[in-house]
């Protein structure tokens, strides 16, 4: 709907025009017949020929208006002709012949496609014609007052219907706008959910498959060197990682189905740490988990975000700092849960594996969507990541 300063423009209102119903057309045809009968009973045939002709023109123009397409130029011409012809015979027919013009005038004012100025101008012109013919025929005051009252009533009916149609148009446009907004919200929510699922898939795959690549590389190197026992232990660790990845994938699916089931943050991170430790000898990897016993009331999404953060941080440590100790610290404040990870960088070129490059940005997106923050920095060769998620409703 076109609007300017709260006003509805005529082009927008034009869309409220609709084809006339069969009932409306039949009702108008009945009205034409009734008016013709009243004129005949009133002795219209005894009047001068020009009065009879103008009265007939008014009725025929009224009928044409009902038969012509709504909103067409031909319809407009028919309405103006009906108003003009019937205005000239209003006084001589005791207002009866004026009914055709009044009906068409009301329809003209009620049509949003037509400028309201045109309707007002037509009403003023009709009033002038009625006044002139009343003076020429020296019509009684009651006839003149009746014609004036009919003109006012017709104008009020037309304006009222116009406003009603304008209100209906505005309501329809507002409903369409609300539907568009709902659709946009649905699309936005779907995109956000797709992004969240993509981050979950990345975290699971990076954690399990990335670790598997490292373990299988080590197995291959040990087999080439003939160290069968160490290769076997590495293969067993790789199998454990695969099983852990499968469990994590199932947990991710369960979290999508039932978010409440994924709220045990400390236990979930503890399992990640245990899996992380099982992937290599103590000399190659050392991880500690430090936290308090009390926690704030986190929403399931918040607990899941920090669990995914811990998973990503441990995966990064295996890829880029093998053999270096990673320290995870989970702490709570009255209004948030905070996960901090510190990992010294390994000397030389960092070890790379598939799945890298999206974890930390995904972590930031995940906690930001919950109103939290994620940041990382490098200080004196130690890589530090801090992620915080606000408490649910600020309650402990």
Helices and strands as residue ranges (DSSP letters): E 3-4, E 7-8, H 10-13, G 14-16, H 22-41, G 44-46, H 49-67, H 73-88, G 96-98, H 99-110, H 116-136, H 141-225, H 228-257, G 259-262, H 265-277, E 287-291, H 300-320, E 326-333, E 336-344, H 359-369, E 373-379, E 382-390, G 392-394
